[in-house]
Amino acid sequence: MEEARKAIIASNAIYSDLANKGDGSILTRYTEDACLLPPNAPTVCGRDNILNFFKNGPKVHSKFIIQHIYGDGNDFVTEESNYELYDLNHKKIG
């Protein structure tokens, strides 16, 4: 499971970097039928709407805090995480 943890940490870092680029690359992290659940805001469903959210929404940095990782380590792994948001000056939001 340590390999899975390392891969998840790396993937979360990539997600955080892509979120502020606004070039559509964030969509590589979402399925065709995905929905985004931003805090204190309506659910955003569909790739076009998700892209619009990241292009026109707030610019923030995110930090994922892994709570649990479980699975067999080969065929499936599930991550449960919380996250913290920071403004572009690295001041915690909320």
Secondary structure, 3 states (H helix, E strand, C coil): CHHHHHHHHHHHHHHHHHHCCCCCHHHHHCCCCCEECCCCCCCEECHHHHHHHHHHCCCCEEEEEEEEEEECCCCCEEEEEEEEEECCCCCECC
